Amino acid sequence: MRAIWTGAIGFGLVNIPIKIYSAVQGSELDLDMLDKKDHSNIHFQRVNAKTGKEVAWENIVRGYNLDGQYVVLTEEDFQKVRPEKNKIINITEFVDETEIDTMYYENPYYLAPDKSGVKAYNLLRDALEETGKVGLGTYVLRNKESIGVIKPHEDVLVLNKIRFGEEIRDTTELDIKATKSNPAELKMAIALINQLSGDFDITHFKDTYSADLLKLIKDKAKGKKIQVPHMRVVHSRSKDLMEQLKASLGKKEKGSRRKAS
């Protein structure tokens, strides 16, 4: 793996030199964009809006439109703004992970220590394990400030990037009519939830769409005729909510999860 950020974790007066690595990879198929006429690859160019000519990467700068005039920023300018945040994830508080709404979560990253920071790194990991807490702090990655949640995962520390509160849209923008749930229907819905409840296991979920799409691609390459499958109706034909709930409770799904003891 290639490190995408080098810096340190600030833990009180303890400084832990670390590197950040992406913890995720895409499971979707890598599809190219092609010209419909001859299947040639489509290339994207960085074009000057005035001249129409392509601009090389080394000649591209970033700027902010301030009152109709662009203020151009250099890499040095980015480093001058709170330079410590470009190099340090300073843990400012510890909280229970359950207090953090999943709405805020973005991307997970692995943290690995430099040789000089192994002992302090392991100490922080063990202390978080022992207390059941996660560390919160801010840092700058790719010129964007984020909140980081530091938590132990197996034998490593993981940094979960989370959003700021102002980045979450207000739900008042949604026009959802308020209704009062029927007590009998509510009881039935809770029974259905309990029937399908169990311990969380990520292996229950697989990216079957990508596997099916790859199979279709291979079949198409062999010249096989692709049959359009008929969608299986999995819901009740009845429009009555109670009847749908009763039908759902009576249905034993293949591989359904048992209730946790």
Secondary structure, DSSP 8 states (H G I E B T S, - for coil): ---SEEEEEEETTEEEEEEEEE-----S-----B-TTT--B-----B-TTT--B--GGG--EEEEETTEEEEE-HHHHHHSSGGGGTEEEEEEEEEGGGS-GGGEEEEEEEEE-GGGHHHHHHHHHHHHHHTEEEEEEEEETTEEEEEEEEEETTEEEEEEE--GGGS--GGGS--------HHHHHHHHHHHHHT-----GGG---HHHHHHHHHHHHHHTT-----------S-S---HHHHHHHHHH---TT------
